[in-house]
Amino acid sequence: MAPTKELVSQIFVEANKIGKYHDLSISVLTGGKSYSEEMHILEYSNFVIATPGRLIYHLENSVTFDYNNLKMFIMDEVDMILELGFYNDLIRILDNINKIKKQTLFFSATLNENKINNLIKLSTNDNKTEIIELSYQNKKVITPKLLTQNYIFIEYEDKFNYFYSFICSHLKNKIIVFFATIKAVRFF
């Protein structure tokens, strides 16, 4: 969920870049389409990106929107969601989906501790919460303008050769590489 139609559209573009390599059916709920058209799309969706108002409508009214299999609920720009006055909508959404065992993720650039604790209380039924905060000794950290991020999909048997050649061709750059397992880290 994201606070604005524009942000939902941006997320949709990025999700499609990754989703084309997976069996994903991505739907967008932001208005502009009829409710019945969206209900039909939801019947076949396994990845939904929505604004708060449209999400509430479908949670409460769409018989084709079976969210009982929800595995993950992600809210982007939570600070903006609250600033734009969607607090009551957020409570309604969480009331609908809190019965389901799922992972809930909040992303925000600026939230104070009280707001974070209130959101945690609203969205969880247990005490298994983890807050990951990025800061640098309370100094404002700005993302470097020259930072680039890349990804590539490669056949399994070609991974080592691609990885080695990439590292060799970028010896003077700072690189962060993520692996799925400790075993893969040790191997590479």
C-alpha positions in Angstrom: 0.0 0.0 0.0 1.2 3.5 -0.8 -0.4 6.9 -0.1 -0.7 8.2 -3.6 -1.7 7.0 -7.1 1.6 8.2 -8.4 3.6 6.2 -5.9 1.5 3.1 -6.6 2.2 3.6 -10.3 6.0 3.8 -9.6 5.9 0.6 -7.5 3.9 -1.1 -10.3 6.6 -0.3 -12.9 9.4 -1.7 -10.6 7.4 -4.8 -9.6 6.8 -5.6 -13.3 10.5 -5.4 -14.0 11.1 -8.1 -11.4 7.8 -9.9 -11.8 8.3 -10.8 -15.5 10.8 -13.4 -14.3 8.3 -14.9 -11.9 4.7 -16.2 -11.9 3.2 -13.0 -10.6 -0.2 -11.4 -11.5 0.1 -7.8 -10.4 -2.9 -5.6 -9.8 -3.2 -1.9 -9.2 -6.1 -0.4 -7.1 -6.1 3.4 -7.3 -9.4 4.4 -8.8 -9.9 5.3 -12.4 -11.4 1.9 -13.2 -14.8 0.7 -12.2 -15.1 -1.3 -9.0 -16.5 -4.3 -10.9 -13.5 -4.2 -13.3 -11.1 -4.2 -10.3 -13.1 -7.0 -8.6 -12.6 -9.2 -11.7 -8.9 -8.4 -11.8 -8.5 -9.2 -8.1 -9.9 -12.7 -8.6 -6.6 -13.6 -10.4 -4.1 -11.5 -8.6 -1.4 -12.6 -6.2 0.3 -9.2 -5.9 -1.8 -6.1 -5.2 -0.6 -2.5 -5.0 -3.2 -0.1 -3.7 -4.0 3.3 -2.2 -5.7 3.2 1.2 -9.2 4.2 0.0 -9.4 1.6 -2.8 -7.9 -1.1 -0.6 -10.5 -0.5 2.1 -13.3 -0.7 -0.5 -12.2 -4.0 -1.8 -11.4 -5.5 1.6 -14.9 -4.7 2.8 -16.9 -5.1 -0.4 -15.2 -7.4 -3.0 -16.3 -11.0 -2.8 -13.6 -12.0 -5.3 -10.8 -10.5 -3.2 -9.8 -13.4 -1.0 -7.1 -12.0 1.2 -7.2 -14.9 3.7 -4.0 -16.2 2.0 -2.2 -12.9 2.6 1.5 -13.6 3.4 2.9 -10.1 3.5 1.5 -6.6 4.0 3.8 -3.7 3.1 3.1 -0.1 3.6 5.4 2.4 1.8 5.8 6.0 2.9 3.9 5.4 6.2 4.8 8.9 7.3 3.0 10.3 4.2 0.0 8.0 4.7 -0.4 9.5 8.2 0.3 13.1 7.1 -2.4 12.8 4.4 -5.0 11.9 7.0 -5.3 8.2 6.3 -5.0 7.2 10.0 -8.6 6.0 10.3 -8.3 4.2 7.0 -5.2 2.5 8.2 -7.1 1.3 11.3 -9.9 -0.1 9.1 -7.4 -1.9 6.9 -5.5 -3.4 9.8 -8.8 -4.4 11.5 -9.6 -6.4 8.3 -6.3 -8.1 7.9 -5.1 -8.6 11.5 -6.9 -11.9 11.8 -4.5 -13.3 9.2 -1.0 -14.6 10.1 1.3 -12.5 7.9 4.4 -10.4 7.9 3.8 -6.7 8.1 6.4 -4.2 6.9 6.4 -0.4 7.3 8.8 1.8 5.3 9.2 5.4 6.2 11.8 8.1 5.9 10.6 10.0 9.0 8.6 8.6 11.9 8.9 9.4 15.6 9.0 6.7 18.2 5.4 7.2 19.4 4.0 6.8 15.9 6.1 3.7 15.3 4.9 2.1 18.6 1.3 3.0 17.8 1.6 1.4 14.4 3.2 -1.7 15.9 0.3 -2.0 18.4 -2.3 -1.6 15.6 -0.7 -4.1 13.2 0.5 -7.0 15.3 -1.0 -9.5 17.7 2.3 -10.5 19.3 5.5 -9.0 20.5 7.7 -10.2 17.7 8.5 -6.9 16.2 11.8 -5.6 14.9 12.7 -2.1 14.1 15.5 -1.5 11.6 16.6 2.1 11.7 19.2 3.6 9.4 21.1 6.5 11.0 24.6 7.8 11.3 25.1 9.1 14.8 22.0 11.3 14.5 23.4 13.1 11.5 21.5 13.6 8.3 22.7 11.0 5.8 22.1 11.7 2.1 22.2 9.0 -0.5 25.2 9.7 -2.8 24.3 11.1 -6.2 26.6 8.7 -8.0 25.2 5.6 -6.3 24.0 3.0 -8.9 22.1 -0.2 -8.3 22.0 -3.0 -10.8 20.6 -6.5 -11.0 20.8 -9.3 -13.6 19.0 -12.6 -14.0 21.4 -15.3 -14.9 21.2 -19.1 -15.4 22.4 -20.9 -12.3 25.4 -22.5 -14.0 26.6 -19.1 -15.3 26.5 -17.3 -11.9 30.1 -17.8 -10.9 31.6 -16.7 -14.2 29.3 -13.6 -14.3 30.1 -12.8 -10.7 33.9 -13.1 -11.2 33.9 -11.1 -14.4 31.8 -8.4 -12.8 34.2 -8.1 -9.8 37.2 -8.0 -12.1 35.7 -5.2 -14.3 34.8 -3.1 -11.2 37.9 -3.3 -9.0 37.9 0.4 -8.2 34.2 0.5 -7.2 32.6 -0.2 -3.9 30.2 -3.1 -4.3 27.7 -4.8 -2.0 26.7 -8.3 -3.0 23.8 -10.2 -1.4 23.6 -13.9 -1.3 20.7 -16.1 -0.3 22.7 -18.4 2.0 25.8 -18.5 4.1 27.0 -21.5 2.1 26.8 -19.3 -1.1 28.8 -16.5 0.6 31.5 -19.0 1.6 31.6 -20.5 -1.9 31.8 -17.2 -3.8 
